[in-house]
Amino acid sequence: MLRLPRRLQCRSVTPRLLLLILTSSWLTLVSAANAAVPGLDAGSHYDSPVGQYLSYFQESEGAISPSEALKGWQEGRFRLSGEAIPSFGIGAPPVWLAFTVFNRQELAVRREIAVHIGWIDQVEAYFFAEGTEIARQLSGDRIAVRARPIADNIHRLRHEFTPGQTLVLLRVATPDPMVVPLFFADFDAIQQRQQSENYFYGFVYGAIVVLLLYNFLIYLRLQLSRYLFYTGYLVSFLAMNLSYTGHGMLWFWPDATNWQAWAPPIFMVAFACSGLAFALKFLDIRERFPKLRRTVVGGCLLVIAIEVVAIVTGKQSLALVAAFSFVLVFSTEMLLLGLISLWLRNPVAPYFIAGSVSAVLGALITALTVWGALPFTFLGFRAVDIGMVLDAVFLALALAELFRKNQQARQEAELASKMDLLTRVYNRRGFYENVKPLWNSALQWQEDVAVAIVDIDSFKQINDTFGHKAGDDALSEVAARLSALKREKDVLSRWGGEEFILFMPATTVAEAMSLGEHCRKVIAEATFVVDGSTFPLTISIGICHSRSRSMRLDDLLMAADQQLYRAKHMGRNAVRGSSFAPRSDSESEAHSELEYTEADKAQHEAQWL
């Protein structure tokens, strides 16, 4: 049996030996754990986020210095991320990220480290070689754009990695959702990614601005408040997007670091409130569900009050939690309002539902992504932008459909104001509006024009004998037959009572008399039935023709009315006419009164048969 020397027996050295063994084993395990963390190759290209190469440590007991973070890494207190894009949720404590870069080449290699997100407040990078800090760079929203290592809406750091091994410790701090999509590549690759993102946001911003200006111009023209509310909705979305992507700070407030810290929650609340205000107005919730409207408005005022308290007390995390929570509630409320409008059979409800579902899904996916409830992906991160563009398009279609329906209703109302409701032909207003351009044209070109006034014979006797319902039926029947007999260019109107008027442009006196006789004969030969009983129905017609530039329309109508009086006085069921035409050698008028003779009737029958 093998025996140890006395000086190494457990009785005298066991505690020290045991401590030495445990310490050596622990250091060996720590070294093995750190060595197991995969490193980045400075000579390679990484097209996707490199989160799986990172280890992380969260400051749970206050801020620590870079040297303390280095010691923590050396002692194995960092944990492997295991995710391509680490996400720690909203209001998370500052996080230290560690990764090793190996440069196996003989020359230094310049690479960029990009935190590809706009709202991170602090990004501090510390570079170590053989345990010694060799460089540090600072970025984040708390630093003005021009003071950053690279002026951009995201946070980009540039470093030359010398041959050998370099440890990078990255401290990230923000009260916003702690999401760290970290990229490690050369300048061209980062620029190309930024260019692709700029194309995406260029499309989003362009679509929103076009819809915004279009609807604002409609508001200026029509003064309909729903278009103004929709414009405000789009403006607030644009402002919210610019704030949390960093484009707002890059383009509009590059030195306002304090404002950048508060802009995202403020604009998020403005976006949700303006969206709900538009929905309430657009769906007429105030008139139909006043209590629901008061509830929605009260919720908006409550969130605004919380934001004000957060701003006054400087509690940015409270403002962010309230804003993100409100966006989730807003998405649900928009969908609920859409379902209510669908239940009320609002004609534009399908468009609103489609837009609301798009916005709800987009906002929900983005909120859960940045909150850390869903794995971070750029599609999930941009879901709110895609959903909002779809929502804006659907709502624009809804507004267009509502505008079309309003215009159609207005045109129908305008047409109804020109129509006689009983006979469905023009009334006096419709007559003058349709005849005026025809009359002016006839005067300008000295064309033939004729007008006929038609009166139902013994109409009072029809009312007294068969009742007013029979009288209304007789009016409708005569109007229908005259509409069928008139030519396409003629204008038929109810003149009042049992009288109709027929304006005939480009019509000679002979043509007018022939058409009048044809109408008289068709109606006289028709059979009218009331409650199973038949009764005769005839009409008398007075016609006047003119081809004079000095003739007035009212004078022509008065002359036709006089001819109607002649037809009535001479036995009814007759056509009488007159003509006003200039002589061949001057503009003085020649007037002649006409009767429809037997020869005219024979000619008429030959013409119409």
ABEGO torsion letter per residue (X at the ends): XBBBBAAABAAAAAAAAAAAAAAAAAAAAAAAAAAABBBBBAABBBABBAAAABBBBBBAAEBBBAAAAAAAAAAGABBBAGBABBBAEBGBBBBBBBBBBBBABABBBBBBBBBBBAABABBBBBBBBGGBBABBBBBEAABBAAABABBBABBBBBBBBBBEBBBBBBBBBBABBBBBBBBBBBAAAAAAAAAAAAAAAAAAAAAAAAAAAAAAAAAAAAGBAAAAAAAAAAAAAAAAAAAAAGAAAAAABAABAAAAAAAAAAAAAAAAAAAAAAAAAAAGAAAABAAAAAAAAAAAAAAAAAAAAAAAAGBAAAAAAAAAAAAAAAAAAAAAAAAAAAAAGBAAAAAAAAAAAAAAAAAAAAAAAAAGABBBBAAAAAAAAAAAAAAAAAAAAAAAAAAAAAAAAAAAAAAAAABBAAAGBBBAAAAAAAAAAAAAAAAAAGBBBBBBBBBBBGAAAAAAAAEAAAAAAAAAAAAAAAAAABBAABBBBBAEEABBBBBBBGBBAAAAAAAAAAAAAAAAABBBBBGGBBBBBBBBBBBBBBBBAABBAAAAAAAAAAAAAAAAAAGEGBBBBBBBBBBAABABBBBBBBBBBAAAAAAAAAAAX
